[in-house]
Amino acid sequence: MSKRRIPAGAVVRGTDKGYDHSPSTPVLKAGSERPVEKVDQKYPYLRPRDAATLILVRQRGKIPEVLLGCRDAKHAFMPNRYVFPGGRVDPADARVPVATPLDRFVDERLRKAATAQRARALAVAAVRETFEETGLMLAKPFKGGAPEEDFGEHWHGFLDKGMGPALDCLDLIARAVTPPGRPRRFNARFFMARAEDATGDIRHSSELGDIRWVKLDEARELPLPTITGLILGEIGRLVKEPPNRKRQRKIPLFTTVHRKHLMLEE
């Protein structure tokens, strides 16, 4: 199998200095090296697992806010860091009935690096993980009533209320592959949705604590994983200049090629 080529024009930095949270941080361009969080211990190579994250955004006047929660100190991956709700894809995510399908442009974006079944499962996983970790449901009523099949305890309080994942509310804004040498590795898709499309009351879980709405321009003051800081920058750009949802667009891809950590587009 041929090696992946580093795109022409990629900028390679010799030393990783981590993520700069200052307002003067330059905007990354396609082909440039992205900052990556340092790790004290190197771990054996792991194949990235499919995962999905949901970023809920709301406006308070002219001020955008995002929902963040803190990962428990006992977690091997990103302990004591504020993150968006999300997690890995479960096998059942490919079979769970949905109330509304993916927007066709979002589906096309997902299917650049996934089969049709995986694309749907990724979107469902983002909705499920958000429900599990925060109690919020990105859902709409089923037209034909609740399904009779039991899809597991993760969906109790969701499907049994006649509500199914509202995939048409999702916008895919980025993809990130965890660099090698980490205790966990994910091929993560970052979805964004309006907070007003979600229902329910926020509750803490074993995965996330201190769940709260944070002003977008203040979120970087929290202890964040590097990738979360980079995604916050993309959210800020999209909030300031909303994309045309009726046209296709490219999204950032944060990945590693020949040990170089790059921001590309796909």
N, C-alpha and C positions, 0 to 999 in steps of 0.2 A: 504494500500500500504506500503510495507516494506521500511525502511529508507535506504538511500544510505550509504554504508560503506566507511570509510576512508581507503584508501589502506595501506597495511602493509608497514612500513618503512617511512611513511610520517613524515616530520619534522614540528613541530608546534611551531611557535614563539609567545610568549605572547604579545608582543607589536609591532604594525606596525610602522616601522621607515621610510616607504616610499622607493622610488627607489633610489639606489646609482648609480650615473652616472660615478663613477671613473673607470678607466681601470682595476683595481684590483677586480672588482665585480665578485664574484664566479659564475660559470655557473650553472643554475638551472638543477637539474636532476629530472626525473619522480618520483613523490611522495613527492617532497619537497614543502614547503610553498612558495608561491610567494608573493612579496611585493604588497601592495595595497595602492592606494592614499587615504589619509584621507579626510573626508568630515565633514564640520562644522555642518551640519543639517542632521538628519535622515528623510527619506521619507517613506510613507506607502509602503507595499510590492507591487511590480509590476511584472507581468509575463514578462520575456524577449521576445522581438520581434526579428524576423529574420532580420539580417542585413548583409551587405557584404562590404568589403573594397578591394581596388585594389592598390597594391604597384608597381609602375613603377620604374625599375632600369636601369640605363645606366652606361657605362664605359667611363671615360675620361682618356685615357691611361690605367694605371693600377689602377686608383682610381674610385671606385664605387660611384655613386650618386643616391639618392632617391628623389622623388617628394613629397614635403610637402606643406601644406597651413595652414593658421591660422584661427581658428574659431572666429566668431564675438563675441564681448564682451557681446552682448545681449542674446546669447544662454544659455539656462538653463543647457545644458550638455556640459561640457568641454569648457567653454568660454576662449578666449585668449590663447588657446593651439594649438600647431602645430600638425597636424594629416595627415594621408593619406586620399585621397578622398574616400568617401563611405557613406552609409546610409542604411535605412531600405528597405525591399523588398516591392514593390507595387504589387497589385493583377495582373496587366497586365503583369508583368515580366514573369509569367508562360506561357503566350500566344504569346509573341513577337517572330517572326521567327528569326532564327539564321543562319549565313552564314556557320559556322562550329560547330560541336558538341564538347562536352567536351572530353578531353583525358580520356580513360577508367579507368585509375588508379585514376585520380582526381575525376571522377564520383563515383568510389567505396569508396573513402575517404569521400566524401560528404554524401553518402548514409548510412554511419554508424550512422548518427544522423538526417537523412532527407529522405523523400520519393524521388522517381525519379523526380517527378514534382517539389518538393521544391528544390532539388539539382540544377536543371536547372535554376529555378527562382533566386536562390542565385547568380549564375554565371552571369546571365543577369543583375541583380541588380548592381553588381560590375562595369560592363561596363557602364550601364546607369548613375549611380551616378558620375562616373569619367567624363563622357561627360558633364553632367549638371554642375558640379562644376569646371571643368578645361578647357573644350572645346576640350579635347583630345579624339579621338575615337579609341578604340581597335576593329577594324572592318576589314572585307573583303567583296568584292562584292558578291551579290547574284548571283547564277548561272542563275536563271530564271527572274532576274529583281526585281525591288522594289515591295513590297506587296501593294495591293490596299487598304487594310483596314487601317484606321487611328488609331494608338495606343496611341494617345495623344501628347500634345505639347512637352513633354519631349523627344520625338523621332524625332521631326522636325529638319531637318538639318542632320539627320543620316539615317534613313530608306528611306526618300524620295530621297536620293542620290544614292539609290541602294546598300547601305552598311548595313550589318548586323553584330551583335556581333560575334567576332571571339573567340569562347569559347575554341578552341584548343590551344590558346596562354596562357591560364591560368594555373597556378600551385597553388594548395591549400597548404599553408604552416603552418597554425595554426587556432585554433578556440578559442574564448574567450567569456565567459558569464559574463556580468557585475554583480558584487556582489549586494546583496540586500541592501536596504537603500539608493539607488541613485535616483535622479530625473527622470532618464531614465534608462531602462535596455535593453540590446541587447544580442542576441545569435549571435555573429558576426563571420563570416568566413573571413579569411585574404588570399587573392589571390595575387600572384606575377606574373609579366610579364615583358618582355623586352621593354624598351622604344622605340626601333626601330620598334616594331610592332604596335605602336600607331601613328596616324596621326592627323594633325590639329595644330592650334596655341593656346598656353596657354592664357586663359582669366580668370579674377577674377569673382566671382559670389557672390550672397547673402549669400552663405554658407561658402565659403573660400576666404580669401584675402591673399596677400603677398605669392602667390604660387610661389615656386622656387625649383630649383634643389639644393640639399644640399649634400656635401660630407658625406659619411656614417660615417666616424670617427669624424665628426664635428656635426652631427645631434643631439647628446645628449646634446649639449650646449644650444639648444633651449628649451623654456618652453614646456614640453611634458606631456601628460597623462602617468601614470605609464605603462599602457599596451603598449603604443607606444614604450616606451623605451625597454620593453621586446621583442617586435617584431623586433626591430632594431638589437638586439642581434642574433635573429634567422636568419635574413637576412644576417648578417655578416658571420655566419657559413655557410649558403648555398652558398654565393658568393665565399667564400674561398674553400669550398669543395662541388662543384656542385653535386647534387644527380643524380643517374641514372634514367632518366625519363621513362625507359622501365621496371622498377621494382617497385613494391609497397613498400611503406615505412610508418612509423608512423609519426604523427605530434603532436606538443604540444597542449594540451587542458588546458586553464586557467579557473578554475571554483571554486565554493565554495561548500564545503561539511560540514555540521554540523558547520557552521560559521567559518570554516577554509578555508583559501584561498590557493588553491593548484595548482601546475603545474603537470598535468598528461600526458599521451600519449593516442592517439586513432588511 
